[in-house]
């Protein structure tokens, strides 16, 4: 720590600003080395126009156990170049030649938002110190009533309070983000409308890369006028634009179904909505739509660039053959090819997004793909895993095969053909 004395103090006063990291003593004097263990190191920016008060502050800090690196400036104008990015402790006189009072404090707080600020006041201005703390300073000290012990404690307290404030702000921001994510998830993860349908469901969603924010995967299931409709889809890319577009597509699809739009016109209309709502022209969506009439076991499938569903029946897992079609939003959709499969009572359809099949099948670059996922589902079911726990078990197996968290979001929808209600 630097001690300013004699000619050094006068030189510092003459230059107006000094940064210290050594000891200034008489020319014939050698500084005695002082060994301190386990002391805190603090950067101090002293903004004080009185050289005598600046020297006194140095002397008082020398009495503490703190290791300080002090920069002294006499004006706010000269302090500005030091404030940006400063994370130590600012000792601030509220009466400078070029700024005074709370306006001075506010500029320092805005310029160095991660610094701890301790205000220095005169005997007759103690009320200013109280107002300064209310305005955002961590502490205030009255000149002439401060010793080294008090100054050291104030610096430590102010730094700890600033850290606590930062932690509290980060926690508050994290909670706000969590609430926003919950709102987004409520839009993404719907309450399916299958009360009058013979189909039962089990839904599952997990963000990729342990992200808190959901992505562009979406699904829904609705019964309307004796027909149950199911959709699962995935918007290309990751981020808020993709997530918002996924939610828009899901809500639009439900509105089209509930509005009684003819089944063959749903996806062409959905494609028009995608084109009008996407933030970038290159965004597209893969999806799979299934429709099944009550009292029938035949399912009509429309698959646009999406992994086809699997049928789980009596312990066996079957891939569903489908006609390849481009994703939604790549080309204008006038009509879609329809594939038809049989879903007997007691069997289940597994709809999923490509976060599962894009997992590595052991070492890169091999991927699980549909065949690998079918093998994995068969293995999990052979271990007597219940359908209720199948999604979680599949993700665990996929992460084990991937060698870590999956890179993409995963959505799954299990639709079981039960008896009519």
C-alpha positions as CSV (number, residue, x, y, z in Angstrom):
1,X,0.0,0.0,0.0
2,X,1.2,3.5,-0.8
3,X,1.8,6.2,1.8
4,X,1.9,9.7,0.5
5,X,4.1,12.1,2.4
6,X,6.2,15.3,2.0
7,X,7.2,15.9,-1.6
8,X,5.2,12.9,-2.8
9,X,2.0,14.4,-1.6
10,X,2.9,17.7,-3.2
11,X,3.7,16.0,-6.4
12,X,0.4,14.1,-6.4
13,X,-1.4,17.4,-5.7
14,X,0.4,19.1,-8.6
15,X,-0.4,16.4,-11.1
16,X,-4.0,16.0,-9.9
17,X,-4.0,12.2,-10.2
18,X,-1.8,9.5,-9.0
19,X,-1.9,5.7,-9.0
20,X,0.2,4.0,-6.3
21,X,1.6,0.6,-5.9
22,X,4.8,1.2,-3.9
23,X,6.0,3.2,-0.8
24,X,7.1,6.8,-1.0
25,X,9.6,7.6,1.8
26,X,12.5,10.0,2.4
27,X,15.3,9.3,-0.2
28,X,17.7,7.9,2.5
29,X,15.0,5.6,4.0
30,X,14.5,2.0,3.1
31,X,11.0,0.7,3.5
32,X,10.7,-2.2,6.0
33,X,9.1,-5.2,4.4
34,X,5.8,-6.2,6.1
35,X,4.5,-9.7,5.8
36,X,0.7,-10.1,6.0
37,X,-1.1,-13.5,5.8
38,X,-4.6,-14.0,4.6
39,X,-5.4,-10.4,4.0
40,X,-7.9,-9.1,1.5
41,X,-6.7,-7.2,-1.5
42,X,-8.9,-4.2,-2.5
43,X,-8.7,-1.7,-5.3
44,X,-9.7,1.7,-4.0
45,X,-10.5,4.7,-6.2
46,X,-10.2,7.8,-4.0
47,X,-12.1,10.8,-5.4
48,X,-11.1,13.7,-3.1
49,X,-10.0,17.2,-4.0
50,X,-8.2,18.0,-0.7
51,X,-4.6,16.6,-0.8
52,X,-4.5,16.6,3.0
53,X,-7.7,14.5,3.3
54,X,-6.3,12.1,0.6
55,X,-3.1,11.7,2.5
56,X,-5.0,11.0,5.7
57,X,-7.1,8.4,4.0
58,X,-3.9,6.7,2.9
59,X,-2.5,6.8,6.4
60,X,-5.7,5.3,7.8
61,X,-5.8,2.5,5.3
62,X,-2.2,1.7,6.2
63,X,-3.4,0.9,9.7
64,X,-5.7,-1.8,8.5
65,X,-5.1,-5.4,7.5
66,X,-6.2,-4.7,4.0
67,X,-3.8,-4.7,1.1
68,X,-5.0,-1.8,-1.0
69,X,-4.1,-0.5,-4.5
70,X,-5.2,3.1,-4.4
71,X,-5.8,5.5,-7.3
72,X,-6.4,9.1,-6.2
73,X,-8.1,11.7,-8.5
74,X,-9.3,15.2,-7.3
75,X,-12.1,15.7,-9.8
76,X,-15.0,13.8,-11.3
77,X,-13.7,14.5,-14.8
78,X,-10.5,12.7,-14.0
79,X,-12.4,9.9,-12.3
80,X,-14.5,9.0,-15.3
81,X,-11.6,7.2,-17.1
82,X,-11.2,4.9,-14.0
83,X,-14.9,4.3,-13.3
84,X,-15.9,2.2,-16.3
85,X,-15.5,-1.5,-15.3
86,X,-14.2,-0.7,-11.8
87,X,-15.1,-3.4,-9.3
88,X,-13.4,-2.3,-6.1
89,X,-14.4,0.4,-3.6
90,X,-14.9,4.1,-4.4
91,X,-14.2,6.6,-1.6
92,X,-16.1,9.6,-2.7
93,X,-16.1,13.2,-1.4
94,X,-19.5,14.6,-2.3
95,X,-18.1,18.1,-2.8
96,X,-15.8,18.3,-5.7
97,X,-14.8,21.3,-7.9
98,X,-16.7,20.0,-10.9
99,X,-19.6,18.1,-9.2
100,X,-21.5,17.9,-5.9
101,X,-24.1,16.1,-4.0
102,X,-26.4,13.3,-5.1
103,X,-26.0,14.1,-8.8
104,X,-22.3,13.4,-8.4
105,X,-23.1,10.1,-6.6
106,X,-25.6,9.0,-9.2
107,X,-23.1,9.5,-12.0
108,X,-20.5,7.4,-10.1
109,X,-23.1,4.7,-9.4
110,X,-24.1,4.6,-13.1
111,X,-20.5,4.6,-14.3
112,X,-19.3,1.9,-12.0
113,X,-22.4,-0.2,-11.2
114,X,-20.4,-3.1,-9.8
115,X,-18.3,-1.0,-7.4
116,X,-19.0,-0.4,-3.8
117,X,-19.3,3.3,-3.0
118,X,-18.4,4.8,0.4
119,X,-19.3,8.5,0.7
120,X,-17.1,11.0,2.7
121,X,-18.9,13.9,4.3
122,X,-17.9,16.8,6.5
123,X,-19.1,17.2,10.1
124,X,-21.8,19.6,9.1
125,X,-23.0,17.4,6.2
126,X,-23.8,14.1,7.9
127,X,-27.3,14.3,6.5
128,X,-25.8,14.0,3.0
129,X,-24.3,10.7,4.0
130,X,-27.6,9.3,5.1
131,X,-29.3,10.5,1.8
132,X,-26.4,9.0,-0.2
133,X,-27.0,5.6,1.4
134,X,-30.6,5.9,0.5
135,X,-29.6,6.8,-3.1
136,X,-27.4,3.7,-3.5
137,X,-24.1,4.2,-1.7
138,X,-23.1,1.2,0.5
139,X,-21.9,3.4,3.5
140,X,-20.9,6.9,4.6
141,X,-18.1,8.2,6.8
142,X,-17.7,11.6,8.5
143,X,-14.3,13.2,8.0
144,X,-12.6,13.8,11.3
145,X,-14.4,10.9,13.0
146,X,-12.7,8.0,11.2
147,X,-9.8,5.8,12.3
148,X,-8.1,3.0,10.5
149,X,-10.2,0.3,12.1
150,X,-13.5,1.9,11.2
151,X,-12.3,2.7,7.6
152,X,-11.2,-0.9,7.1
153,X,-14.5,-2.3,8.5
154,X,-16.5,0.1,6.3
155,X,-14.6,-1.0,3.1
156,X,-15.1,-4.7,4.0
157,X,-18.8,-4.2,4.8
158,X,-19.4,-2.1,1.6
159,X,-17.8,-4.7,-0.6
160,X,-19.7,-7.5,1.0
161,X,-22.9,-5.6,0.8
162,X,-22.2,-4.9,-2.9
163,X,-21.6,-8.6,-3.5
164,X,-24.8,-9.4,-1.7
165,X,-26.7,-6.9,-3.8
166,X,-25.3,-8.4,-7.0
167,X,-26.3,-11.9,-5.8
168,X,-29.8,-10.7,-5.0
169,X,-30.1,-9.0,-8.4
170,X,-28.9,-12.2,-10.2
171,X,-31.4,-14.3,-8.1
172,X,-34.2,-11.8,-9.0
173,X,-33.3,-11.9,-12.7
174,X,-33.2,-15.8,-12.6
175,X,-36.6,-15.9,-11.0
176,X,-38.0,-13.5,-13.6
177,X,-36.5,-15.6,-16.4
178,X,-38.0,-18.7,-14.7
179,X,-41.4,-17.1,-14.6
180,X,-41.1,-16.1,-18.3
181,X,-40.1,-19.6,-19.2
182,X,-43.1,-21.0,-17.2
183,X,-45.4,-18.8,-19.2
184,X,-43.7,-19.9,-22.4
185,X,-44.0,-23.6,-21.4
186,X,-47.7,-23.1,-20.6
187,X,-48.1,-22.0,-24.2
188,X,-45.9,-24.8,-25.6
189,X,-47.2,-27.6,-23.4
190,X,-51.0,-27.5,-23.8
191,X,-53.8,-29.2,-21.9
192,X,-55.0,-31.6,-24.5
193,X,-58.7,-31.9,-25.3
194,X,-59.4,-35.7,-25.3
195,X,-62.2,-36.0,-22.8
196,X,-64.6,-37.6,-25.3
197,X,-61.9,-39.5,-27.3
198,X,-61.1,-43.2,-27.0
199,X,-57.4,-42.2,-27.1
200,X,-55.4,-41.7,-23.9
201,X,-52.2,-39.6,-23.8
202,X,-48.9,-39.2,-22.0
203,X,-46.9,-36.1,-22.8
204,X,-43.3,-35.3,-22.1
205,X,-40.9,-32.3,-22.9
206,X,-37.3,-31.6,-22.0
207,X,-35.1,-28.7,-23.2
208,X,-31.8,-29.6,-24.8
209,X,-28.3,-28.8,-23.3
210,X,-29.9,-28.4,-19.9
211,X,-31.3,-25.0,-21.0
212,X,-33.9,-23.3,-18.9
213,X,-35.6,-21.9,-22.0
214,X,-37.9,-24.1,-24.1
215,X,-37.4,-24.3,-27.8
216,X,-39.5,-24.7,-30.9
217,X,-40.9,-28.2,-30.3
218,X,-44.7,-28.4,-30.0
219,X,-47.5,-30.8,-29.8
220,X,-51.3,-31.0,-29.2
221,X,-54.2,-33.3,-29.3
222,X,-57.9,-32.4,-29.8
223,X,-61.1,-34.4,-30.2
224,X,-63.7,-32.6,-32.5
225,X,-67.0,-34.1,-33.8
226,X,-66.0,-37.7,-33.3
227,X,-62.5,-37.4,-34.7
228,X,-59.3,-37.2,-32.6
229,X,-56.5,-35.1,-34.2
230,X,-52.9,-35.2,-32.9
231,X,-49.9,-33.0,-34.0
232,X,-46.2,-32.9,-33.1
233,X,-43.7,-30.6,-34.7
234,X,-40.4,-28.9,-34.5
235,X,-39.4,-25.5,-35.7
236,X,-35.9,-25.4,-37.2
237,X,-33.2,-23.7,-35.0
238,X,-33.1,-22.7,-31.3
239,X,-34.1,-19.5,-29.5
240,X,-37.0,-17.2,-28.6
241,X,-38.0,-16.7,-32.3
242,X,-38.3,-20.4,-32.8
243,X,-40.1,-21.0,-29.5
244,X,-42.6,-18.2,-30.3
245,X,-43.2,-19.6,-33.8
246,X,-43.8,-23.1,-32.3
247,X,-46.4,-21.8,-29.9
248,X,-48.1,-19.8,-32.7
249,X,-48.3,-22.9,-34.9
250,X,-49.7,-25.0,-32.1
251,X,-52.4,-22.5,-31.2
252,X,-53.2,-21.9,-34.9
253,X,-53.5,-25.7,-35.5
254,X,-55.9,-26.0,-32.5
255,X,-58.0,-23.0,-33.8
256,X,-58.2,-24.6,-37.2
257,X,-59.3,-27.9,-35.8
258,X,-61.8,-26.4,-33.3
259,X,-63.1,-24.1,-36.0
260,X,-64.2,-27.1,-38.1
261,X,-61.8,-26.6,-41.0
262,X,-61.7,-29.6,-43.3
263,X,-58.9,-32.0,-42.4
264,X,-57.2,-31.8,-45.7
265,X,-57.1,-28.0,-45.5
266,X,-55.5,-27.7,-42.1
267,X,-51.9,-28.1,-43.1
268,X,-52.1,-25.8,-46.1
269,X,-53.6,-23.1,-43.9
270,X,-51.0,-23.8,-41.2
271,X,-48.3,-23.3,-43.8
272,X,-49.6,-19.9,-44.7
273,X,-49.6,-18.9,-41.0
274,X,-46.0,-20.1,-40.6
275,X,-44.9,-18.0,-43.6
276,X,-46.6,-14.9,-42.2
277,X,-45.4,-15.4,-38.6
278,X,-41.7,-16.5,-39.0
279,X,-39.0,-14.0,-38.1
280,X,-36.6,-15.3,-40.8
281,X,-37.5,-16.5,-44.2
282,X,-35.3,-19.7,-43.8
283,X,-37.3,-20.9,-40.8
284,X,-39.4,-24.0,-41.4
285,X,-41.2,-26.7,-39.3
286,X,-41.3,-30.4,-39.5
287,X,-44.5,-32.0,-38.3
288,X,-46.6,-35.1,-38.1
289,X,-50.4,-34.9,-38.0
290,X,-52.6,-37.9,-37.2
291,X,-56.4,-38.2,-37.3
292,X,-58.6,-41.1,-36.1
293,X,-62.4,-41.4,-36.1
294,X,-64.0,-42.8,-33.0
295,X,-65.1,-46.4,-33.5
296,X,-62.4,-47.0,-36.1
297,X,-58.9,-48.3,-35.7
298,X,-57.4,-46.7,-38.8
299,X,-55.2,-43.6,-38.4
300,X,-54.6,-41.1,-41.1
301,X,-51.0,-39.8,-41.1
302,X,-49.6,-36.7,-42.7
303,X,-45.8,-36.5,-42.1
304,X,-43.9,-33.4,-43.4
305,X,-40.1,-33.9,-43.0
306,X,-40.6,-35.3,-39.5
307,X,-39.6,-38.6,-37.9
308,X,-42.6,-41.0,-38.3
309,X,-44.3,-42.3,-35.2
310,X,-43.8,-45.8,-33.9
311,X,-46.5,-48.3,-32.9
312,X,-46.0,-50.2,-29.6
313,X,-48.1,-53.4,-29.4
314,X,-47.7,-56.5,-27.2
315,X,-44.0,-55.6,-26.4
316,X,-43.2,-55.2,-30.1
317,X,-42.1,-51.9,-31.6
318,X,-42.9,-51.2,-35.3
319,X,-41.6,-48.3,-37.5
320,X,-44.4,-46.6,-39.4
321,X,-43.8,-46.5,-43.2
322,X,-44.7,-43.0,-44.5
323,X,-44.5,-41.1,-47.8
324,X,-41.6,-38.6,-47.6
325,X,-42.8,-35.0,-47.9
326,X,-40.9,-31.7,-47.5
327,X,-41.2,-29.7,-44.2
328,X,-43.8,-27.0,-43.7
329,X,-42.6,-23.7,-45.0
330,X,-40.1,-25.0,-47.7
331,X,-42.6,-25.1,-50.5
332,X,-46.2,-23.9,-50.7
333,X,-48.5,-26.6,-49.5
334,X,-51.6,-27.2,-51.7
335,X,-52.3,-30.8,-50.5
336,X,-50.5,-33.5,-48.6
337,X,-50.1,-37.2,-49.1
338,X,-52.0,-39.4,-46.5
339,X,-50.6,-42.6,-45.1
340,X,-52.9,-45.0,-43.2
341,X,-52.0,-47.4,-40.5
342,X,-54.0,-49.6,-38.1
343,X,-54.0,-48.9,-34.4
344,X,-55.8,-51.7,-32.6
345,X,-57.3,-51.3,-29.1
346,X,-54.6,-51.6,-26.5
347,X,-51.7,-50.4,-28.8
348,X,-49.9,-47.1,-28.5
349,X,-48.4,-44.6,-31.0
350,X,-45.2,-42.9,-29.9
351,X,-44.8,-39.5,-31.5
352,X,-41.4,-37.7,-30.9
353,X,-39.2,-34.9,-32.1
354,X,-35.8,-35.4,-33.6
355,X,-33.9,-34.5,-30.4
356,X,-34.0,-38.3,-29.8
357,X,-32.9,-39.6,-33.1
358,X,-30.2,-37.0,-33.5
359,X,-28.4,-38.3,-30.4
360,X,-25.1,-40.1,-31.0
361,X,-25.2,-43.8,-31.2
362,X,-22.1,-44.3,-29.0
363,X,-19.1,-42.4,-30.5
364,X,-19.7,-39.6,-33.0
365,X,-20.5,-39.2,-35.9
366,X,-23.0,-42.1,-36.0
367,X,-26.5,-41.1,-34.9
368,X,-29.3,-43.1,-33.4
369,X,-31.8,-42.3,-36.2
370,X,-35.1,-44.1,-36.3
371,X,-33.7,-47.6,-36.4
372,X,-31.5,-46.9,-33.3
373,X,-34.4,-45.4,-31.5
374,X,-36.6,-48.4,-32.3
375,X,-33.9,-50.7,-30.9
376,X,-33.7,-48.5,-27.7
377,X,-37.5,-48.5,-27.2
378,X,-37.6,-52.3,-27.6
379,X,-34.8,-52.6,-25.0
380,X,-36.5,-50.3,-22.5
381,X,-39.9,-52.1,-22.9
382,X,-38.1,-55.5,-22.4
383,X,-37.0,-54.3,-19.0
384,X,-40.7,-54.1,-18.0
385,X,-40.7,-50.3,-18.1
386,X,-44.3,-48.9,-17.9
387,X,-45.6,-46.7,-20.6
388,X,-46.0,-43.9,-18.0
389,X,-42.2,-43.9,-17.4
390,X,-41.1,-44.7,-21.0
391,X,-40.3,-41.1,-22.0
392,X,-38.0,-40.5,-19.1
393,X,-36.3,-43.9,-19.6
394,X,-35.8,-43.2,-23.3
395,X,-34.2,-39.8,-22.6
396,X,-31.9,-41.4,-20.0
397,X,-30.8,-44.1,-22.5
398,X,-30.3,-41.5,-25.2
399,X,-28.2,-39.3,-23.0
400,X,-26.1,-42.4,-22.0
401,X,-25.6,-43.2,-25.7
402,X,-24.9,-39.6,-26.5
403,X,-22.3,-39.3,-23.8
404,X,-24.0,-36.4,-22.2
405,X,-27.0,-34.1,-22.4
406,X,-28.9,-34.1,-25.7
407,X,-28.2,-31.1,-27.9
408,X,-31.7,-30.6,-29.1
409,X,-35.1,-30.3,-27.3
410,X,-37.1,-33.5,-26.9
411,X,-40.9,-33.7,-27.0
412,X,-42.8,-37.0,-26.9
413,X,-46.5,-37.8,-27.0
414,X,-47.8,-41.3,-26.3
415,X,-51.3,-41.9,-27.7
416,X,-52.9,-45.2,-26.5
417,X,-56.1,-46.6,-28.1
418,X,-58.4,-47.4,-25.3
419,X,-62.1,-48.3,-25.1
420,X,-64.5,-45.5,-26.1
421,X,-65.6,-43.5,-23.1
